[in-house]
Amino acid sequence: MFASPGKRRQPGWFARKLWREGVAPELSALAMVEDGGSLRPQGYALLGRAPSLGSRARGAGVGLLPALRGRGLGRRLLAFAADRAHAAGLDSVEFLAEPERLPWYLGMGFEPDREEWTLLAEATGSAALAAPEAQLELPRGEAPLWTWTPQCWDRTPARQRGALRLELRETQLELRAWFSREGQAILIHRVELDTPPDTPSAVIVAALDALRARWPAPTPLLLYPCPAGSTASAPPWSRALVAANWRVAQRSTVVRIRLVPDRLCALRSY
């Protein structure tokens, strides 16, 4: 949605979002109105594509100015973008839906795919982090604890991102983390830990406690996208982190719709 008047954003945040999430103009829809000889945006449905997603389009949001909501325009924008994605050879579209928006997407014919958490805790260190290992490339294929879409990392400005290796002496494990500076916070995009799938949750919590100590207190640290511990299929470590004072800062559901004739026709029925 468009930012509310009372919510402050850093200059250029929306352009950065479009670039970072790989929004493709040829897949997206934009509602405009003529005003004094110029065009002003009224709403949007933003879609992008990335090699790691295969034939699936990823949505970056559907938004309308408040005065235009409730008239079916959001559905029309979404249908237009879905038709474009289908014409481009994509077979499905997914969006990230916050709890208050989930019923709207389900009403459009989307189906819930998985739940995700953004976890928040404060750093506990006493000094600034030493120069990060910017050359630590994001791997492709290993099994991390969690990871973001690789293209989102690739499109994060180099001056705002970094990586580090951390040797955990008590367990003889190595932790590797990729992170970016997001305003006053640090966003941890991906964490790898050389552990088998059945590693006790306490080991993972201790590893992330060691990571927290690498930034000065009280720098906010965000972990995203973590599998939601409220689902039966989620790993136990996500629940263990919450028990260890990581807070759920945001809950969201990835929703998906298949671009097949009956679903497309339903979207167009406005």
LUMKOLZA-495994 format. One record per residue (C-alpha): residue in three letters; x, y, z. Coordinates in steps of 0.25 Angstrom, whole numbers, plus 5000, padded with zeros to 4 digits. Layout:
! LUMKOLZA-495994
ALAXYZ;...
***
This chain:
! LUMKOLZA-495994
MET500050005000;PHE500450154999;ALA501150205011;SER500250275021;PRO500550425023;GLY501050405037;LYS502050295033;ARG503450345030;ARG504250275019;GLN505650305015;PRO505850375002;GLY505850284990;TRP505250164998;PHE504150124988;ALA505150134976;ARG506050044984;LYS504949944987;LEU504549934972;TRP506049904968;ARG506349814980;GLU505049724977;GLY505349714962;VAL503949784959;ALA503749774944;PRO502949884937;GLU502549784926;LEU501849704937;SER501249814946;ALA500049894945;LEU499950044949;ALA498650134950;MET498850274946;VAL497950404946;GLU498150524938;ASP498350654946;GLY498650784940;GLY499350724928;SER500150624936;LEU499950484941;ARG499850444956;PRO499950304961;GLN498650254968;GLY498950104970;TYR499849994966;ALA500049834965;LEU501549814964;LEU502149674959;GLY503549634957;ARG504249504953;ALA505649444957;PRO506449324952;SER506349264965;LEU504749264965;GLY504749184951;SER503349204945;ARG502749274957;ALA502549424958;ARG502749494971;GLY501849614975;ALA502449734982;GLY501049794986;VAL499749844982;GLY499349984986;LEU498250084985;LEU498050224990;PRO497150215002;ALA495950294994;LEU495950184983;ARG495850064992;GLY494649974992;ARG494249994977;GLY494949874971;LEU496149954965;GLY497149864973;ARG496549744967;ARG496549804953;LEU498049834955;LEU498349704960;ALA497649634948;PHE498349724938;ALA499649684944;ALA499349534945;ASP498949534930;ARG500249604927;ALA501049494935;HIS500249384928;ALA500549444914;ALA502049444918;GLY502049294920;LEU501949294936;ASP501049194942;SER500749254956;VAL500849384964;GLU501149394979;PHE501049514989;LEU501449535003;ALA500149565011;GLU500149625025;PRO499049575034;GLU498149695031;ARG498249675016;LEU498149525016;PRO496649515014;TRP496749605002;TYR497749514995;LEU496949394998;GLY495649454993;MET496449474980;GLY496649324979;PHE498049324985;GLU498449204993;PRO499349205006;ASP500649145003;ARG501449165016;GLU501549255028;GLU502849345031;TRP503249425043;THR504149545044;LEU504949525057;LEU505549645065;ALA506549655076;GLU507549755080;ALA509049735078;THR509849715091;GLY511249755087;SER512049875092;ALA512849915079;ALA512549935065;LEU512649825055;ALA514049815048;ALA514049825033;PRO513149715028;GLU513549615017;ALA512949675005;GLN513549574997;LEU512849455004;GLU511949424992;LEU510549374994;PRO510549224991;ARG509449154982;GLY508949024987;GLU509448995001;ALA508348975012;PRO508349105021;LEU507549125033;TRP506749225025;THR507049315012;TRP506449425004;THR506349424989;PRO507749424984;GLN507449544974;CYS506949624986;TRP508349614992;ASP509049634978;ARG508249764977;THR508549824991;PRO509549934989;ALA510949884992;ARG511249995002;GLN510049955010;ARG510349805011;GLY511349715017;ALA511649575021;LEU512449505032;ARG512949375037;LEU512849335052;GLU513549215059;LEU512749165070;ARG513849105079;GLU512949025089;THR512348945077;GLN513448955067;LEU512449005057;GLU512549115047;LEU511449215045;ARG511349305032;ALA510349415031;TRP510049515020;PHE509449645025;SER509049795021;ARG508849925028;GLU507349965027;GLY507250105034;GLN507650085048;ALA507549925048;ILE508349815042;LEU507549715034;ILE508149575034;HIS507749515020;ARG508349375021;VAL509049295032;GLU509849165029;LEU510249075041;ASP511048945038;THR510048855046;PRO509148735042;PRO507648755041;ASP507448695055;THR508348795062;PRO507748835076;SER507048965076;ALA507949015088;VAL509149005079;ILE508549095068;VAL508049195079;ALA509449205084;ALA510049225070;LEU509149345068;ASP509449395082;ALA510849395077;LEU510449475065;ARG509649575073;ALA510949605080;ARG511649655067;TRP510849785067;PRO510849895078;ALA509649895087;PRO508549925085;THR508549915070;PRO507249855065;LEU507549715058;LEU506449665049;LEU506449515044;TYR505649495031;PRO504949415025;CYS504949315037;PRO503949195036;ALA502749225045;GLY502849145058;SER501349145059;THR501249045048;ALA501448895049;SER502448885038;ALA503348995044;PRO504748955050;PRO504748955065;TRP505849055066;SER504949175061;ARG504049145073;ALA505349135082;LEU505749275077;VAL504449335082;ALA504649265095;ALA506049325096;ASN505549465095;TRP505449485080;ARG504149555077;VAL503249535065;ALA503249675059;GLN502449635047;ARG501549515043;SER501249495028;THR500749385019;VAL501249355005;VAL500049334996;ARG500049274982;ILE499049264970;ARG499249174958;LEU499149254945;VAL498149154939;PRO496849194931;ASP495849174942;ARG496649254952;LEU496949364942;CYS495449374938;ALA495149384953;LEU496149504955;ARG495549574943;SER494049564948;TYR493949704953;
***
